[in-house]
Amino acid sequence: MIADALASTLATTANAAEVGGTGLILVTGGRARAIGGSDQPSMALAGAQVTMGSGPAFRSMVSGEPVAIHDVVADYPFGHPELAPYSGPVHAILSVPIRIDAVVTGALDLYDHTAHGWPARKLTAGRELAQVMAAVLHLLASDPAEAAVSGSFSGVPQ
């Protein structure tokens, strides 16, 4: 049930943000985990970031601020060329921290298939959608029959 709700929410989030896809990384049990994506490339890129412990989502979770990448492969020095083998059609990434009770517990990544800058309206949309995702996660975690879906990321400003 939780997986279906998250998959549906991620697909809806991509549509609402008018982007090519979305990925979700959460901290559970003291570790970052790729929870899902709106499509296969989004899931693969979220998984690669977690496996490598590197990428815009990690920068966003550690800083507590959004990270906007023009082109994940070619945006020197801000890109992440180490993710090139896993980025598939994804070029532009906006990673926004997810906060639950003011604690950074993950990151919502917005992906586009073309390289571009992230205008202020997209940054605002990303922040608002991360708040919506936090509310969804809080509701899912409030079911006592289910395990908690997130925790805090060690070393993140609160």
C-alpha positions in Angstrom: 0.0 0.0 0.0 2.8 2.5 0.9 4.7 1.7 -2.3 1.6 2.3 -4.5 0.8 5.5 -2.7 4.4 6.8 -3.2 4.6 5.7 -6.8 1.4 7.5 -7.6 2.5 10.6 -5.6 5.8 10.7 -7.5 4.1 10.5 -10.9 1.7 13.2 -9.9 4.6 15.3 -8.6 6.4 15.1 -12.0 3.2 16.2 -13.8 2.6 19.1 -11.3 6.2 20.3 -11.7 6.1 19.9 -15.4 9.3 17.9 -15.5 10.4 14.6 -17.0 10.5 12.7 -13.8 11.0 12.6 -10.0 13.0 10.6 -7.6 12.8 10.1 -3.8 15.6 9.4 -1.4 14.8 9.0 2.3 16.9 8.3 5.3 15.8 5.3 7.2 17.7 3.5 10.0 20.5 6.1 9.6 21.0 5.3 5.9 19.9 7.0 2.8 17.7 4.8 0.6 16.3 5.2 -2.9 12.6 4.9 -2.3 11.3 5.3 -5.8 10.9 7.3 -8.9 8.2 8.3 -11.3 9.8 6.3 -14.1 12.7 3.8 -14.7 15.4 6.5 -15.4 14.4 8.4 -12.2 14.5 5.2 -10.1 17.9 4.3 -11.6 19.4 7.8 -10.9 18.1 7.8 -7.3 19.6 4.4 -6.8 22.9 5.4 -8.3 23.1 8.4 -6.0 22.5 6.2 -2.9 25.0 3.5 -4.1 27.7 6.1 -4.7 26.8 8.3 -1.7 27.1 11.3 -4.1 24.9 13.5 -6.1 22.6 16.5 -5.9 20.3 14.7 -3.4 23.2 14.3 -0.9 24.3 17.9 -1.4 20.7 19.0 -0.7 20.3 16.8 2.3 23.6 17.9 3.9 23.2 21.6 3.2 19.4 21.7 3.9 19.0 23.8 0.7 17.9 23.1 -2.9 20.6 22.1 -5.4 20.0 23.1 -9.0 22.1 21.3 -11.7 22.0 22.6 -15.3 23.5 19.3 -16.7 24.4 16.5 -14.3 27.2 15.3 -16.7 28.6 18.6 -18.1 27.8 21.3 -15.6 31.4 21.8 -14.3 32.1 22.2 -11.4 28.6 21.7 -10.1 27.6 18.6 -12.0 28.2 15.0 -11.1 29.9 13.3 -14.0 30.3 10.2 -11.8 26.6 9.7 -12.4 26.9 9.7 -16.2 26.7 5.9 -16.6 23.4 6.0 -14.6 21.8 9.2 -15.8 20.2 7.9 -19.0 18.2 10.6 -20.6 18.3 12.9 -17.5 20.3 16.1 -17.7 18.9 18.8 -15.5 18.2 18.0 -11.8 16.7 20.1 -9.0 17.1 18.4 -5.6 15.1 19.8 -2.7 15.4 18.7 0.9 12.3 17.1 2.5 11.7 18.2 6.1 9.5 16.5 8.7 9.2 18.5 11.9 12.0 20.8 10.7 14.4 17.8 10.3 15.8 17.0 6.9 14.8 13.4 6.2 15.4 13.1 2.5 15.4 14.7 -0.9 12.9 15.1 -3.7 14.7 15.2 -7.1 13.0 16.8 -10.1 14.5 15.6 -13.4 14.4 16.9 -17.0 15.7 15.3 -20.1 17.2 18.5 -21.5 19.9 20.6 -19.9 18.6 24.0 -18.6 18.8 26.4 -15.7 16.1 26.2 -13.1 14.0 29.4 -13.0 12.7 30.8 -9.8 9.2 29.5 -10.4 10.5 25.9 -10.7 12.6 26.4 -7.5 9.4 27.6 -5.7 7.4 24.6 -7.1 10.1 22.2 -6.0 10.1 23.6 -2.5 6.3 23.4 -2.3 6.2 19.9 -3.7 8.8 18.8 -1.2 6.4 20.1 1.5 3.6 18.1 0.0 5.8 15.0 -0.1 6.7 15.5 3.6 2.9 15.7 4.4 2.3 12.5 2.4 5.2 10.7 4.2 3.9 11.9 7.6 0.5 10.5 6.9 1.9 7.2 5.7 4.1 7.0 8.8 1.2 7.8 11.2 -0.3 4.3 10.5 0.8 2.3 13.6 0.6 -0.9 11.5 3.3 0.3 9.2 7.0 0.9 9.8 8.3 4.5 9.8 9.2 5.7 6.3 11.9 8.1 7.2 14.4 9.3 9.8 17.0 12.1 10.2 20.2 12.4 8.2 23.2 12.6 10.5 25.0 16.0 10.3 22.2 17.8 8.6 21.4 21.3 9.8 18.1 21.5 11.6 
